Amino acid sequence: MTQDTNQINSIAINEVQLILAEKRTSLAMMRTGIAVLALPLSITGLLIATSRLYNVFHVLHFLIPLGIFSLALILFGVYLIGHSIIQIRFYERLIHKIKLKHSAIGEFIE
């Protein structure tokens, strides 16, 4: 291998490392979205479990804003998960292009 080939392979490896770092960021965003999505579900479970201790109509002024806030959290969690899935697929395509372009390092990338 010549010096130019080594430098090109080094650049390609650095590109893949950068893309993998971005992919890890997207996975962290997905993990955050799952946690945000789980929060309203756990609050709803707690309210259902303790529902015999209160009358729904007496605390309706608390439940309506809580329901709206829970719906907003659910939508935000779904958005984070969906956006991270789209980004992960994009990064996978970029890695695949680099793998096809640089066959020397393609054998090391799954």
Contacts in CASP RR format, 6 or more apart in sequence:
PFRMAT RR
TARGET T0000
AUTHOR 0000-0000-0000
METHOD contacts of the structure
MODEL  1
MTQDTNQINSIAINEVQLILAEKRTSLAMMRTGIAVLALPLSITGLLIAT
SRLYNVFHVLHFLIPLGIFSLALILFGVYLIGHSIIQIRFYERLIHKIKL
KHSAIGEFIE
1 9 0 8 1.000
5 104 0 8 1.000
8 102 0 8 1.000
9 102 0 8 1.000
9 104 0 8 1.000
9 105 0 8 1.000
12 98 0 8 1.000
12 101 0 8 1.000
12 102 0 8 1.000
12 105 0 8 1.000
13 105 0 8 1.000
15 98 0 8 1.000
16 95 0 8 1.000
16 98 0 8 1.000
16 105 0 8 1.000
16 109 0 8 1.000
19 91 0 8 1.000
19 94 0 8 1.000
19 95 0 8 1.000
19 98 0 8 1.000
20 91 0 8 1.000
20 95 0 8 1.000
22 87 0 8 1.000
22 91 0 8 1.000
23 87 0 8 1.000
23 88 0 8 1.000
23 91 0 8 1.000
23 92 0 8 1.000
26 84 0 8 1.000
26 87 0 8 1.000
26 88 0 8 1.000
26 91 0 8 1.000
27 84 0 8 1.000
27 88 0 8 1.000
29 80 0 8 1.000
29 83 0 8 1.000
29 84 0 8 1.000
29 87 0 8 1.000
30 80 0 8 1.000
30 81 0 8 1.000
30 82 0 8 1.000
30 84 0 8 1.000
30 85 0 8 1.000
30 88 0 8 1.000
32 80 0 8 1.000
33 76 0 8 1.000
33 77 0 8 1.000
33 80 0 8 1.000
33 81 0 8 1.000
33 84 0 8 1.000
34 77 0 8 1.000
34 81 0 8 1.000
36 73 0 8 1.000
36 76 0 8 1.000
36 77 0 8 1.000
36 80 0 8 1.000
37 73 0 8 1.000
37 74 0 8 1.000
37 77 0 8 1.000
37 78 0 8 1.000
37 81 0 8 1.000
39 73 0 8 1.000
40 67 0 8 1.000
40 69 0 8 1.000
40 70 0 8 1.000
40 71 0 8 1.000
40 73 0 8 1.000
40 74 0 8 1.000
43 66 0 8 1.000
43 70 0 8 1.000
44 70 0 8 1.000
47 63 0 8 1.000
47 66 0 8 1.000
56 63 0 8 1.000
95 109 0 8 1.000
98 105 0 8 1.000
98 109 0 8 1.000
99 105 0 8 1.000
99 106 0 8 1.000
99 109 0 8 1.000
END
